[in-house]
Amino acid sequence: MKTYLAPAAGICLAFSQYLPREATPHSLVRPAVAGLVFALFTGGLGGWLLAAISRALFGQKPPKKAKR
């Protein structure tokens, strides 16, 4: 079962760091769209990599099948 919590958290973190730096009261839409694209690539990829690494190091192994 895959979890999408780590990529979602990475996307939220990247977006929340990008938008306040670029947006102004007179320009909100263009920085928001750019921030979303930036967050999807950086936060999504970073979160996915961290989840894959932690799953490989600390993940549960599937149960062995019983022999007959």
PDB file with one MODEL, atoms N, CA, C and O in Angstrom:
MODEL        1
ATOM      1  N   MET A   1       0.842  -1.175   0.000  1.00  0.00           N
ATOM      2  CA  MET A   1       0.000   0.000   0.000  1.00  0.00           C
ATOM      3  C   MET A   1       0.888   1.240   0.000  1.00  0.00           C
ATOM      4  O   MET A   1       1.751   1.396   0.864  1.00  0.00           O
ATOM      5  N   LYS A   2       0.673   2.105  -0.961  1.00  0.00           N
ATOM      6  CA  LYS A   2       1.487   3.310  -1.057  1.00  0.00           C
ATOM      7  C   LYS A   2       0.870   4.432  -0.229  1.00  0.00           C
ATOM      8  O   LYS A   2      -0.349   4.521  -0.084  1.00  0.00           O
ATOM      9  N   THR A   3       1.722   5.271   0.301  1.00  0.00           N
ATOM     10  CA  THR A   3       1.234   6.453   0.995  1.00  0.00           C
ATOM     11  C   THR A   3       1.717   7.685   0.237  1.00  0.00           C
ATOM     12  O   THR A   3       2.814   7.709  -0.321  1.00  0.00           O
ATOM     13  N   TYR A   4       0.883   8.681   0.234  1.00  0.00           N
ATOM     14  CA  TYR A   4       1.202   9.902  -0.482  1.00  0.00           C
ATOM     15  C   TYR A   4       1.375  11.074   0.470  1.00  0.00           C
ATOM     16  O   TYR A   4       1.317  12.230   0.050  1.00  0.00           O
ATOM     17  N   LEU A   5       1.586  10.788   1.737  1.00  0.00           N
ATOM     18  CA  LEU A   5       1.722  11.839   2.723  1.00  0.00           C
ATOM     19  C   LEU A   5       3.032  12.617   2.550  1.00  0.00           C
ATOM     20  O   LEU A   5       3.028  13.845   2.640  1.00  0.00           O
ATOM     21  N   ALA A   6       4.129  11.940   2.309  1.00  0.00           N
ATOM     22  CA  ALA A   6       5.421  12.615   2.177  1.00  0.00           C
ATOM     23  C   ALA A   6       5.459  13.529   0.949  1.00  0.00           C
ATOM     24  O   ALA A   6       5.888  14.675   1.085  1.00  0.00           O
ATOM     25  N   PRO A   7       5.035  13.088  -0.245  1.00  0.00           N
ATOM     26  CA  PRO A   7       5.006  14.037  -1.367  1.00  0.00           C
ATOM     27  C   PRO A   7       4.043  15.202  -1.140  1.00  0.00           C
ATOM     28  O   PRO A   7       4.337  16.327  -1.543  1.00  0.00           O
ATOM     29  N   ALA A   8       2.907  14.952  -0.508  1.00  0.00           N
ATOM     30  CA  ALA A   8       1.960  16.038  -0.240  1.00  0.00           C
ATOM     31  C   ALA A   8       2.562  17.057   0.717  1.00  0.00           C
ATOM     32  O   ALA A   8       2.401  18.262   0.525  1.00  0.00           O
ATOM     33  N   ALA A   9       3.249  16.587   1.736  1.00  0.00           N
ATOM     34  CA  ALA A   9       3.900  17.494   2.679  1.00  0.00           C
ATOM     35  C   ALA A   9       5.021  18.272   1.992  1.00  0.00           C
ATOM     36  O   ALA A   9       5.206  19.459   2.262  1.00  0.00           O
ATOM     37  N   GLY A  10       5.767  17.612   1.106  1.00  0.00           N
ATOM     38  CA  GLY A  10       6.825  18.302   0.370  1.00  0.00           C
ATOM     39  C   GLY A  10       6.279  19.367  -0.560  1.00  0.00           C
ATOM     40  O   GLY A  10       6.861  20.445  -0.682  1.00  0.00           O
ATOM     41  N   ILE A  11       5.159  19.074  -1.221  1.00  0.00           N
ATOM     42  CA  ILE A  11       4.541  20.053  -2.108  1.00  0.00           C
ATOM     43  C   ILE A  11       4.054  21.258  -1.308  1.00  0.00           C
ATOM     44  O   ILE A  11       4.264  22.401  -1.714  1.00  0.00           O
ATOM     45  N   CYS A  12       3.408  21.006  -0.177  1.00  0.00           N
ATOM     46  CA  CYS A  12       2.928  22.110   0.666  1.00  0.00           C
ATOM     47  C   CYS A  12       4.078  22.958   1.191  1.00  0.00           C
ATOM     48  O   CYS A  12       3.979  24.185   1.223  1.00  0.00           O
ATOM     49  N   LEU A  13       5.148  22.328   1.596  1.00  0.00           N
ATOM     50  CA  LEU A  13       6.295  23.061   2.118  1.00  0.00           C
ATOM     51  C   LEU A  13       6.948  23.901   1.033  1.00  0.00           C
ATOM     52  O   LEU A  13       7.264  25.068   1.263  1.00  0.00           O
ATOM     53  N   ALA A  14       7.155  23.326  -0.147  1.00  0.00           N
ATOM     54  CA  ALA A  14       7.782  24.074  -1.238  1.00  0.00           C
ATOM     55  C   ALA A  14       6.910  25.251  -1.674  1.00  0.00           C
ATOM     56  O   ALA A  14       7.424  26.339  -1.933  1.00  0.00           O
ATOM     57  N   PHE A  15       5.601  25.040  -1.756  1.00  0.00           N
ATOM     58  CA  PHE A  15       4.697  26.114  -2.157  1.00  0.00           C
ATOM     59  C   PHE A  15       4.661  27.225  -1.121  1.00  0.00           C
ATOM     60  O   PHE A  15       4.658  28.407  -1.465  1.00  0.00           O
ATOM     61  N   SER A  16       4.633  26.838   0.158  1.00  0.00           N
ATOM     62  CA  SER A  16       4.562  27.854   1.211  1.00  0.00           C
ATOM     63  C   SER A  16       5.863  28.652   1.335  1.00  0.00           C
ATOM     64  O   SER A  16       5.850  29.774   1.840  1.00  0.00           O
ATOM     65  N   GLN A  17       6.970  28.094   0.885  1.00  0.00           N
ATOM     66  CA  GLN A  17       8.222  28.833   0.897  1.00  0.00           C
ATOM     67  C   GLN A  17       8.374  29.719  -0.338  1.00  0.00           C
ATOM     68  O   GLN A  17       8.998  30.778  -0.269  1.00  0.00           O
ATOM     69  N   TYR A  18       7.809  29.292  -1.464  1.00  0.00           N
ATOM     70  CA  TYR A  18       7.978  30.021  -2.728  1.00  0.00           C
ATOM     71  C   TYR A  18       7.051  31.218  -2.839  1.00  0.00           C
ATOM     72  O   TYR A  18       7.493  32.303  -3.215  1.00  0.00           O
ATOM     73  N   LEU A  19       5.774  31.045  -2.520  1.00  0.00           N
ATOM     74  CA  LEU A  19       4.778  32.073  -2.794  1.00  0.00           C
ATOM     75  C   LEU A  19       5.026  33.393  -2.068  1.00  0.00           C
ATOM     76  O   LEU A  19       4.957  34.432  -2.724  1.00  0.00           O
ATOM     77  N   PRO A  20       5.305  33.432  -0.780  1.00  0.00           N
ATOM     78  CA  PRO A  20       5.492  34.744  -0.132  1.00  0.00           C
ATOM     79  C   PRO A  20       6.691  35.524  -0.657  1.00  0.00           C
ATOM     80  O   PRO A  20       6.723  36.750  -0.555  1.00  0.00           O
ATOM     81  N   ARG A  21       7.660  34.841  -1.206  1.00  0.00           N
ATOM     82  CA  ARG A  21       8.834  35.534  -1.743  1.00  0.00           C
ATOM     83  C   ARG A  21       8.547  36.206  -3.077  1.00  0.00           C
ATOM     84  O   ARG A  21       9.146  37.236  -3.384  1.00  0.00           O
ATOM     85  N   GLU A  22       7.649  35.648  -3.873  1.00  0.00           N
ATOM     86  CA  GLU A  22       7.408  36.136  -5.224  1.00  0.00           C
ATOM     87  C   GLU A  22       6.148  36.993  -5.363  1.00  0.00           C
ATOM     88  O   GLU A  22       6.100  37.877  -6.218  1.00  0.00           O
ATOM     89  N   ALA A  23       5.137  36.750  -4.545  1.00  0.00           N
ATOM     90  CA  ALA A  23       3.860  37.427  -4.715  1.00  0.00           C
ATOM     91  C   ALA A  23       3.890  38.836  -4.133  1.00  0.00           C
ATOM     92  O   ALA A  23       4.544  39.101  -3.125  1.00  0.00           O
ATOM     93  N   THR A  24       3.169  39.721  -4.794  1.00  0.00           N
ATOM     94  CA  THR A  24       2.950  41.081  -4.308  1.00  0.00           C
ATOM     95  C   THR A  24       1.448  41.322  -4.293  1.00  0.00           C
ATOM     96  O   THR A  24       0.701  40.544  -4.886  1.00  0.00           O
ATOM     97  N   PRO A  25       0.991  42.369  -3.639  1.00  0.00           N
ATOM     98  CA  PRO A  25      -0.455  42.620  -3.631  1.00  0.00           C
ATOM     99  C   PRO A  25      -1.041  42.843  -5.031  1.00  0.00           C
ATOM    100  O   PRO A  25      -2.227  42.590  -5.244  1.00  0.00           O
ATOM    101  N   HIS A  26      -0.242  43.306  -5.971  1.00  0.00           N
ATOM    102  CA  HIS A  26      -0.735  43.572  -7.318  1.00  0.00           C
ATOM    103  C   HIS A  26      -0.514  42.410  -8.271  1.00  0.00           C
ATOM    104  O   HIS A  26      -1.021  42.420  -9.392  1.00  0.00           O
ATOM    105  N   SER A  27       0.225  41.429  -7.842  1.00  0.00           N
ATOM    106  CA  SER A  27       0.525  40.289  -8.700  1.00  0.00           C
ATOM    107  C   SER A  27       0.442  39.014  -7.868  1.00  0.00           C
ATOM    108  O   SER A  27       1.376  38.667  -7.146  1.00  0.00           O
ATOM    109  N   LEU A  28      -0.687  38.324  -7.978  1.00  0.00           N
ATOM    110  CA  LEU A  28      -0.872  37.117  -7.175  1.00  0.00           C
ATOM    111  C   LEU A  28      -1.018  35.852  -8.010  1.00  0.00           C
ATOM    112  O   LEU A  28      -0.533  34.795  -7.608  1.00  0.00           O
ATOM    113  N   VAL A  29      -1.672  35.935  -9.153  1.00  0.00           N
ATOM    114  CA  VAL A  29      -1.999  34.726  -9.908  1.00  0.00           C
ATOM    115  C   VAL A  29      -0.761  34.121 -10.552  1.00  0.00           C
ATOM    116  O   VAL A  29      -0.533  32.917 -10.431  1.00  0.00           O
ATOM    117  N   ARG A  30       0.031  34.918 -11.222  1.00  0.00           N
ATOM    118  CA  ARG A  30       1.217  34.391 -11.896  1.00  0.00           C
ATOM    119  C   ARG A  30       2.205  33.759 -10.916  1.00  0.00           C
ATOM    120  O   ARG A  30       2.695  32.665 -11.198  1.00  0.00           O
ATOM    121  N   PRO A  31       2.526  34.388  -9.776  1.00  0.00           N
ATOM    122  CA  PRO A  31       3.396  33.717  -8.807  1.00  0.00           C
ATOM    123  C   PRO A  31       2.771  32.463  -8.194  1.00  0.00           C
ATOM    124  O   PRO A  31       3.485  31.522  -7.850  1.00  0.00           O
ATOM    125  N   ALA A  32       1.446  32.444  -8.055  1.00  0.00           N
ATOM    126  CA  ALA A  32       0.796  31.256  -7.495  1.00  0.00           C
ATOM    127  C   ALA A  32       0.902  30.076  -8.450  1.00  0.00           C
ATOM    128  O   ALA A  32       1.156  28.951  -8.019  1.00  0.00           O
ATOM    129  N   VAL A  33       0.712  30.321  -9.738  1.00  0.00           N
ATOM    130  CA  VAL A  33       0.837  29.240 -10.722  1.00  0.00           C
ATOM    131  C   VAL A  33       2.287  28.792 -10.819  1.00  0.00           C
ATOM    132  O   VAL A  33       2.563  27.595 -10.893  1.00  0.00           O
ATOM    133  N   ALA A  34       3.212  29.738 -10.820  1.00  0.00           N
ATOM    134  CA  ALA A  34       4.633  29.377 -10.860  1.00  0.00           C
ATOM    135  C   ALA A  34       5.028  28.617  -9.596  1.00  0.00           C
ATOM    136  O   ALA A  34       5.814  27.671  -9.661  1.00  0.00           O
ATOM    137  N   GLY A  35       4.491  29.022  -8.456  1.00  0.00           N
ATOM    138  CA  GLY A  35       4.776  28.324  -7.213  1.00  0.00           C
ATOM    139  C   GLY A  35       4.223  26.912  -7.200  1.00  0.00           C
ATOM    140  O   GLY A  35       4.848  26.001  -6.657  1.00  0.00           O
ATOM    141  N   LEU A  36       3.050  26.727  -7.797  1.00  0.00           N
ATOM    142  CA  LEU A  36       2.471  25.381  -7.877  1.00  0.00           C
ATOM    143  C   LEU A  36       3.317  24.467  -8.752  1.00  0.00           C
ATOM    144  O   LEU A  36       3.571  23.318  -8.389  1.00  0.00           O
ATOM    145  N   VAL A  37       3.754  24.969  -9.898  1.00  0.00           N
ATOM    146  CA  VAL A  37       4.608  24.167 -10.784  1.00  0.00           C
ATOM    147  C   VAL A  37       5.928  23.847 -10.092  1.00  0.00           C
ATOM    148  O   VAL A  37       6.401  22.712 -10.138  1.00  0.00           O
ATOM    149  N   PHE A  38       6.516  24.847  -9.456  1.00  0.00           N
ATOM    150  CA  PHE A  38       7.767  24.645  -8.719  1.00  0.00           C
ATOM    151  C   PHE A  38       7.585  23.610  -7.610  1.00  0.00           C
ATOM    152  O   PHE A  38       8.426  22.729  -7.429  1.00  0.00           O
ATOM    153  N   ALA A  39       6.488  23.725  -6.874  1.00  0.00           N
ATOM    154  CA  ALA A  39       6.238  22.823  -5.753  1.00  0.00           C
ATOM    155  C   ALA A  39       5.977  21.402  -6.224  1.00  0.00           C
ATOM    156  O   ALA A  39       6.422  20.451  -5.581  1.00  0.00           O
ATOM    157  N   LEU A  40       5.264  21.240  -7.334  1.00  0.00           N
ATOM    158  CA  LEU A  40       4.997  19.893  -7.828  1.00  0.00           C
ATOM    159  C   LEU A  40       6.287  19.171  -8.206  1.00  0.00           C
ATOM    160  O   LEU A  40       6.429  17.975  -7.950  1.00  0.00           O
ATOM    161  N   PHE A  41       7.221  19.890  -8.811  1.00  0.00           N
ATOM    162  CA  PHE A  41       8.474  19.246  -9.201  1.00  0.00           C
ATOM    163  C   PHE A  41       9.417  19.059  -8.026  1.00  0.00           C
ATOM    164  O   PHE A  41       9.907  17.952  -7.804  1.00  0.00           O
ATOM    165  N   THR A  42       9.678  20.102  -7.279  1.00  0.00           N
ATOM    166  CA  THR A  42      10.670  19.984  -6.208  1.00  0.00           C
ATOM    167  C   THR A  42      10.115  19.274  -4.980  1.00  0.00           C
ATOM    168  O   THR A  42      10.729  18.335  -4.475  1.00  0.00           O
ATOM    169  N   GLY A  43       8.974  19.711  -4.507  1.00  0.00           N
ATOM    170  CA  GLY A  43       8.398  19.100  -3.303  1.00  0.00           C
ATOM    171  C   GLY A  43       7.905  17.695  -3.539  1.00  0.00           C
ATOM    172  O   GLY A  43       8.094  16.814  -2.700  1.00  0.00           O
ATOM    173  N   GLY A  44       7.271  17.478  -4.681  1.00  0.00           N
ATOM    174  CA  GLY A  44       6.778  16.137  -5.002  1.00  0.00           C
ATOM    175  C   GLY A  44       7.895  15.143  -5.184  1.00  0.00           C
ATOM    176  O   GLY A  44       7.838  14.027  -4.667  1.00  0.00           O
ATOM    177  N   LEU A  45       8.916  15.549  -5.923  1.00  0.00           N
ATOM    178  CA  LEU A  45      10.047  14.654  -6.150  1.00  0.00           C
ATOM    179  C   LEU A  45      10.831  14.418  -4.860  1.00  0.00           C
ATOM    180  O   LEU A  45      11.217  13.288  -4.562  1.00  0.00           O
ATOM    181  N   GLY A  46      11.063  15.474  -4.104  1.00  0.00           N
ATOM    182  CA  GLY A  46      11.791  15.325  -2.835  1.00  0.00           C
ATOM    183  C   GLY A  46      11.046  14.470  -1.839  1.00  0.00           C
ATOM    184  O   GLY A  46      11.644  13.617  -1.182  1.00  0.00           O
ATOM    185  N   GLY A  47       9.749  14.684  -1.716  1.00  0.00           N
ATOM    186  CA  GLY A  47       8.940  13.877  -0.798  1.00  0.00           C
ATOM    187  C   GLY A  47       8.873  12.427  -1.228  1.00  0.00           C
ATOM    188  O   GLY A  47       8.928  11.521  -0.396  1.00  0.00           O
ATOM    189  N   TRP A  48       8.754  12.208  -2.530  1.00  0.00           N
ATOM    190  CA  TRP A  48       8.711  10.832  -3.037  1.00  0.00           C
ATOM    191  C   TRP A  48      10.034  10.119  -2.770  1.00  0.00           C
ATOM    192  O   TRP A  48      10.038   8.954  -2.374  1.00  0.00           O
ATOM    193  N   LEU A  49      11.156  10.806  -2.982  1.00  0.00           N
ATOM    194  CA  LEU A  49      12.462  10.191  -2.720  1.00  0.00           C
ATOM    195  C   LEU A  49      12.654   9.884  -1.234  1.00  0.00           C
ATOM    196  O   LEU A  49      13.141   8.811  -0.878  1.00  0.00           O
ATOM    197  N   LEU A  50      12.274  10.817  -0.374  1.00  0.00           N
ATOM    198  CA  LEU A  50      12.398  10.561   1.059  1.00  0.00           C
ATOM    199  C   LEU A  50      11.516   9.401   1.502  1.00  0.00           C
ATOM    200  O   LEU A  50      11.927   8.596   2.338  1.00  0.00           O
ATOM    201  N   ALA A  51      10.317   9.307   0.953  1.00  0.00           N
ATOM    202  CA  ALA A  51       9.427   8.198   1.299  1.00  0.00           C
ATOM    203  C   ALA A  51       9.988   6.874   0.806  1.00  0.00           C
ATOM    204  O   ALA A  51       9.911   5.867   1.510  1.00  0.00           O
ATOM    205  N   ALA A  52      10.553   6.864  -0.397  1.00  0.00           N
ATOM    206  CA  ALA A  52      11.123   5.630  -0.935  1.00  0.00           C
ATOM    207  C   ALA A  52      12.328   5.172  -0.115  1.00  0.00           C
ATOM    208  O   ALA A  52      12.493   3.980   0.143  1.00  0.00           O
ATOM    209  N   ILE A  53      13.153   6.105   0.284  1.00  0.00           N
ATOM    210  CA  ILE A  53      14.334   5.758   1.088  1.00  0.00           C
ATOM    211  C   ILE A  53      13.907   5.245   2.463  1.00  0.00           C
ATOM    212  O   ILE A  53      14.427   4.235   2.937  1.00  0.00           O
ATOM    213  N   SER A  54      12.970   5.931   3.097  1.00  0.00           N
ATOM    214  CA  SER A  54      12.548   5.482   4.427  1.00  0.00           C
ATOM    215  C   SER A  54      11.810   4.147   4.349  1.00  0.00           C
ATOM    216  O   SER A  54      11.921   3.326   5.259  1.00  0.00           O
ATOM    217  N   ARG A  55      11.057   3.924   3.266  1.00  0.00           N
ATOM    218  CA  ARG A  55      10.363   2.643   3.104  1.00  0.00           C
ATOM    219  C   ARG A  55      11.378   1.517   2.893  1.00  0.00           C
ATOM    220  O   ARG A  55      11.181   0.400   3.373  1.00  0.00           O
ATOM    221  N   ALA A  56      12.470   1.816   2.169  1.00  0.00           N
ATOM    222  CA  ALA A  56      13.488   0.794   1.934  1.00  0.00           C
ATOM    223  C   ALA A  56      14.273   0.478   3.210  1.00  0.00           C
ATOM    224  O   ALA A  56      14.651  -0.671   3.441  1.00  0.00           O
ATOM    225  N   LEU A  57      14.513   1.478   4.021  1.00  0.00           N
ATOM    226  CA  LEU A  57      15.294   1.256   5.238  1.00  0.00           C
ATOM    227  C   LEU A  57      14.466   0.711   6.392  1.00  0.00           C
ATOM    228  O   LEU A  57      14.915  -0.175   7.120  1.00  0.00           O
ATOM    229  N   PHE A  58      13.257   1.241   6.560  1.00  0.00           N
ATOM    230  CA  PHE A  58      12.471   0.912   7.742  1.00  0.00           C
ATOM    231  C   PHE A  58      11.150   0.232   7.433  1.00  0.00           C
ATOM    232  O   PHE A  58      10.361  -0.013   8.346  1.00  0.00           O
ATOM    233  N   GLY A  59      10.890  -0.075   6.184  1.00  0.00           N
ATOM    234  CA  GLY A  59       9.597  -0.643   5.804  1.00  0.00           C
ATOM    235  C   GLY A  59       9.420  -2.067   6.306  1.00  0.00           C
ATOM    236  O   GLY A  59      10.387  -2.764   6.614  1.00  0.00           O
ATOM    237  N   GLN A  60       8.175  -2.475   6.379  1.00  0.00           N
ATOM    238  CA  GLN A  60       7.865  -3.832   6.811  1.00  0.00           C
ATOM    239  C   GLN A  60       8.047  -4.783   5.652  1.00  0.00           C
ATOM    240  O   GLN A  60       7.739  -4.458   4.506  1.00  0.00           O
ATOM    241  N   LYS A  61       8.543  -5.946   5.959  1.00  0.00           N
ATOM    242  CA  LYS A  61       8.698  -6.971   4.940  1.00  0.00           C
ATOM    243  C   LYS A  61       7.397  -7.766   4.849  1.00  0.00           C
ATOM    244  O   LYS A  61       6.727  -7.962   5.863  1.00  0.00           O
ATOM    245  N   PRO A  62       7.032  -8.222   3.666  1.00  0.00           N
ATOM    246  CA  PRO A  62       5.782  -8.984   3.546  1.00  0.00           C
ATOM    247  C   PRO A  62       5.900 -10.316   4.287  1.00  0.00           C
ATOM    248  O   PRO A  62       6.988 -10.886   4.367  1.00  0.00           O
ATOM    249  N   PRO A  63       4.790 -10.810   4.826  1.00  0.00           N
ATOM    250  CA  PRO A  63       4.834 -12.075   5.559  1.00  0.00           C
ATOM    251  C   PRO A  63       5.139 -13.241   4.610  1.00  0.00           C
ATOM    252  O   PRO A  63       4.750 -13.237   3.442  1.00  0.00           O
ATOM    253  N   LYS A  64       5.840 -14.227   5.146  1.00  0.00           N
ATOM    254  CA  LYS A  64       6.182 -15.391   4.343  1.00  0.00           C
ATOM    255  C   LYS A  64       4.965 -16.290   4.196  1.00  0.00           C
ATOM    256  O   LYS A  64       4.133 -16.375   5.099  1.00  0.00           O
ATOM    257  N   LYS A  65       4.867 -16.945   3.080  1.00  0.00           N
ATOM    258  CA  LYS A  65       3.751 -17.865   2.849  1.00  0.00           C
ATOM    259  C   LYS A  65       4.016 -19.166   3.610  1.00  0.00           C
ATOM    260  O   LYS A  65       5.156 -19.613   3.735  1.00  0.00           O
ATOM    261  N   ALA A  66       2.949 -19.747   4.104  1.00  0.00           N
ATOM    262  CA  ALA A  66       3.059 -21.003   4.849  1.00  0.00           C
ATOM    263  C   ALA A  66       3.319 -22.144   3.874  1.00  0.00           C
ATOM    264  O   ALA A  66       2.719 -22.211   2.801  1.00  0.00           O
ATOM    265  N   LYS A  67       4.209 -23.027   4.259  1.00  0.00           N
ATOM    266  CA  LYS A  67       4.517 -24.199   3.430  1.00  0.00           C
ATOM    267  C   LYS A  67       3.478 -25.286   3.686  1.00  0.00           C
ATOM    268  O   LYS A  67       2.985 -25.432   4.804  1.00  0.00           O
ATOM    269  N   ARG A  68       3.156 -26.025   2.672  1.00  0.00           N
ATOM    270  CA  ARG A  68       2.205 -27.147   2.820  1.00  0.00           C
ATOM    271  C   ARG A  68       2.917 -28.446   2.815  1.00  0.00           C
ATOM    272  O   ARG A  68       2.285 -29.497   2.928  1.00  0.00           O
TER     273      ARG A  68
ENDMDL
END
